[in-house]
Amino acid sequence: MLSATASLPTVDHSDLCQHLQQCADARGRLHRLRCTVEVLDAFLAPRFVTMLGAMTLLVLAGLALLT
């Protein structure tokens, strides 16, 4: 618990902006793309077999319509 005499550190706005820019630079230009791919992978990985089955059925239905 903070005492009444304890003070919280103050952060200069320009220091915070500089820190955030350094973090963005460290992540690289493709950070958002990597995050998106990671989310897609987490969603699709447990459903891989089901997705393959659904794609197979769609291809077979498409082939049946063409013939």
N, CA, C and O of each residue as an XYZ file, in Angstrom:
268
protein
N       0.851     -1.184      0.000
C       0.000      0.000      0.000
C       0.889      1.237      0.000
O       1.886      1.290      0.721
N       0.534      2.212     -0.794
C       1.305      3.443     -0.868
C       0.998      4.334      0.319
O      -0.150      4.473      0.741
N       2.031      4.921      0.834
C       1.801      5.868      1.924
C       1.441      7.224      1.336
O       1.576      7.450      0.133
N       0.990      8.104      2.181
C       0.570      9.430      1.726
C       1.759     10.228      1.205
O       1.586     11.124      0.379
N       2.954      9.917      1.673
C       4.128     10.682      1.248
C       4.786     10.089     -0.002
O       5.646     10.726     -0.611
N       4.387      8.877     -0.383
C       4.988      8.264     -1.568
C       4.460      8.952     -2.821
O       3.280      9.290     -2.913
N       5.338      9.148     -3.762
C       4.910      9.777     -5.007
C       5.141      8.801     -6.154
O       6.106      8.037     -6.155
N       4.256      8.841     -7.108
C       4.377      8.000     -8.283
C       5.330      8.666     -9.267
O       5.361      9.893     -9.359
N       6.099      7.883     -9.995
C       7.022      8.496    -10.961
C       6.244      9.189    -12.072
O       5.196      8.714    -12.510
N       6.763     10.290    -12.506
C       6.135     11.018    -13.602
C       6.823     10.645    -14.900
O       8.040     10.464    -14.937
N       6.047     10.531    -15.959
C       6.576     10.170    -17.264
C       6.325     11.333    -18.211
O       5.198     11.805    -18.366
N       7.390     11.775    -18.830
C       7.278     12.850    -19.811
C       6.615     12.287    -21.068
O       6.923     11.174    -21.494
N       5.707     13.059    -21.655
C       4.972     12.616    -22.833
C       5.919     12.298    -23.988
O       5.713     11.312    -24.696
N       6.922     13.091    -24.183
C       7.850     12.842    -25.292
C       8.652     11.565    -25.049
O       8.958     10.839    -25.994
N       8.997     11.284    -23.781
C       9.700     10.038    -23.469
C       8.814      8.832    -23.770
O       9.284      7.821    -24.294
N       7.539      8.945    -23.439
C       6.612      7.856    -23.713
C       6.462      7.634    -25.214
O       6.472      6.492    -25.674
N       6.323      8.706    -25.975
C       6.219      8.592    -27.438
C       7.480      7.963    -28.024
O       7.398      7.131    -28.928
N       8.631      8.354    -27.518
C       9.893      7.789    -28.003
C       9.959      6.297    -27.676
O      10.380      5.495    -28.510
N       9.549      5.929    -26.480
C       9.554      4.522    -26.088
C       8.616      3.703    -26.976
O       8.984      2.619    -27.426
N       7.426      4.203    -27.227
C       6.476      3.492    -28.073
C       6.994      3.354    -29.501
O       6.762      2.332    -30.145
N       7.685      4.361    -29.995
C       8.270      4.294    -31.335
C       9.368      3.241    -31.371
O       9.483      2.501    -32.348
N      10.170      3.165    -30.322
C      11.221      2.152    -30.264
C      10.617      0.749    -30.241
O      11.147     -0.167    -30.869
N       9.511      0.581    -29.519
C       8.834     -0.723    -29.482
C       8.306     -1.086    -30.870
O       8.446     -2.226    -31.312
N       7.706     -0.128    -31.547
C       7.178     -0.371    -32.892
C       8.306     -0.721    -33.857
O       8.148     -1.611    -34.693
N       9.430     -0.041    -33.753
C      10.574     -0.328    -34.619
C      11.136     -1.720    -34.339
O      11.560     -2.414    -35.263
N      11.143     -2.130    -33.085
C      11.687     -3.434    -32.711
C      10.820     -4.574    -33.239
O      11.329     -5.642    -33.577
N       9.517     -4.343    -33.308
C       8.611     -5.378    -33.807
C       8.762     -5.582    -35.299
O       8.556     -6.692    -35.789
N       9.105     -4.570    -36.013
C       9.287     -4.691    -37.459
C       8.026     -4.310    -38.217
O       6.957     -4.104    -37.642
N       8.195     -4.225    -39.539
C       7.113     -3.757    -40.398
C       6.009     -4.793    -40.546
O       4.854     -4.431    -40.769
N       6.337     -6.052    -40.428
C       5.361     -7.107    -40.683
C       4.699     -7.626    -39.407
O       4.101     -8.701    -39.416
N       4.798     -6.886    -38.333
C       4.240     -7.336    -37.054
C       2.733     -7.591    -37.150
O       2.254     -8.619    -36.674
N       1.999     -6.689    -37.747
C       0.543     -6.851    -37.854
C       0.195     -8.090    -38.680
O      -0.733     -8.824    -38.342
N       0.940     -8.321    -39.763
C       0.707     -9.508    -40.587
C       0.989    -10.782    -39.798
O       0.223    -11.743    -39.868
N       2.096    -10.790    -39.043
C       2.413    -11.965    -38.235
C       1.336    -12.226    -37.196
O       0.981    -13.380    -36.955
N       0.814    -11.184    -36.580
C      -0.256    -11.344    -35.591
C      -1.519    -11.908    -36.244
O      -2.181    -12.773    -35.671
N      -1.849    -11.423    -37.429
C      -3.032    -11.912    -38.139
C      -2.884    -13.376    -38.495
O      -3.822    -14.156    -38.329
N      -1.707    -13.759    -38.987
C      -1.463    -15.155    -39.340
C      -1.528    -16.033    -38.093
O      -2.040    -17.151    -38.148
N      -1.021    -15.540    -36.985
C      -1.065    -16.297    -35.736
C      -2.506    -16.529    -35.279
O      -2.841    -17.620    -34.817
N      -3.356    -15.513    -35.404
C      -4.765    -15.655    -35.026
C      -5.461    -16.651    -35.949
O      -6.224    -17.497    -35.484
N      -5.203    -16.557    -37.257
C      -5.795    -17.502    -38.207
C      -5.342    -18.933    -37.923
O      -6.143    -19.866    -37.977
N      -4.069    -19.097    -37.623
C      -3.548    -20.422    -37.316
C      -4.214    -20.984    -36.054
O      -4.586    -22.157    -36.018
N      -4.362    -20.161    -35.037
C      -4.995    -20.618    -33.797
C      -6.454    -20.999    -34.038
O      -6.980    -21.886    -33.366
N      -7.107    -20.340    -34.987
C      -8.504    -20.655    -35.293
C      -8.627    -21.898    -36.166
O      -9.487    -22.744    -35.919
N      -7.775    -22.018    -37.187
C      -7.914    -23.089    -38.169
C      -7.261    -24.407    -37.758
O      -7.726    -25.466    -38.178
N      -6.221    -24.378    -36.967
C      -5.494    -25.602    -36.624
C      -6.388    -26.672    -35.991
O      -6.292    -27.833    -36.389
N      -7.247    -26.341    -35.030
C      -8.090    -27.389    -34.452
C      -9.149    -27.896    -35.432
O      -9.720    -28.966    -35.218
N      -9.415    -27.158    -36.485
C     -10.458    -27.503    -37.444
C      -9.895    -28.010    -38.767
O     -10.605    -28.015    -39.772
N      -8.643    -28.434    -38.787
C      -7.959    -28.765    -40.032
C      -8.641    -29.913    -40.766
O      -8.892    -29.807    -41.967
N      -8.946    -31.002    -40.077
C      -9.549    -32.164    -40.732
C     -10.940    -31.818    -41.253
O     -11.303    -32.213    -42.361
N     -11.708    -31.092    -40.473
C     -13.040    -30.676    -40.901
C     -12.947    -29.779    -42.130
O     -13.742    -29.906    -43.061
N     -11.971    -28.870    -42.130
C     -11.792    -27.972    -43.258
C     -11.417    -28.762    -44.525
O     -11.913    -28.463    -45.611
N     -10.547    -29.763    -44.386
C     -10.189    -30.589    -45.540
C     -11.406    -31.336    -46.074
O     -11.596    -31.428    -47.287
N     -12.220    -31.862    -45.187
C     -13.429    -32.561    -45.612
C     -14.392    -31.641    -46.332
O     -14.956    -32.012    -47.361
N     -14.586    -30.446    -45.801
C     -15.489    -29.488    -46.429
C     -14.959    -29.065    -47.803
O     -15.733    -28.939    -48.751
N     -13.661    -28.849    -47.914
C     -13.085    -28.471    -49.205
C     -13.222    -29.604    -50.210
O     -13.499    -29.360    -51.385
N     -13.032    -30.834    -49.765
C     -13.190    -31.987    -50.655
C     -14.618    -32.066    -51.171
O     -14.842    -32.286    -52.361
N     -15.592    -31.886    -50.268
C     -16.992    -31.921    -50.693
C     -17.306    -30.812    -51.695
O     -18.039    -31.039    -52.657
N     -16.764    -29.628    -51.480
C     -16.995    -28.520    -52.404
C     -16.393    -28.806    -53.779
O     -17.012    -28.519    -54.804
N     -15.188    -29.370    -53.797
C     -14.550    -29.694    -55.074
C     -15.353    -30.767    -55.801
O     -15.591    -30.662    -57.005
N     -15.770    -31.801    -55.067
C     -16.559    -32.850    -55.686
C     -17.900    -32.328    -56.222
O     -18.342    -32.726    -57.299
N     -18.534    -31.440    -55.464
C     -19.801    -30.849    -55.926
C     -19.562    -30.009    -57.173
O     -20.369    -30.030    -58.102
N     -18.461    -29.272    -57.196
C     -18.127    -28.464    -58.363
C     -17.871    -29.315    -59.584
O     -18.300    -28.972    -60.685
N     -17.173    -30.429    -59.398
C     -16.908    -31.343    -60.498
C     -18.198    -32.000    -60.990
O     -18.363    -32.223    -62.190
N     -19.108    -32.310    -60.071
C     -20.372    -32.928    -60.456
C     -21.220    -31.949    -61.280
O     -21.935    -32.360    -62.194
N     -21.138    -30.680    -60.960
C     -21.895    -29.665    -61.697
C     -21.309    -29.445    -63.088
O     -22.044    -29.123    -64.022
N     -20.022    -29.612    -63.235
C     -19.367    -29.393    -64.532
C     -19.584    -30.548    -65.496
O     -19.509    -30.365    -66.711
N     -19.850    -31.723    -64.972
C     -20.004    -32.876    -65.862
C     -21.441    -33.158    -66.203
O     -21.726    -34.099    -66.944
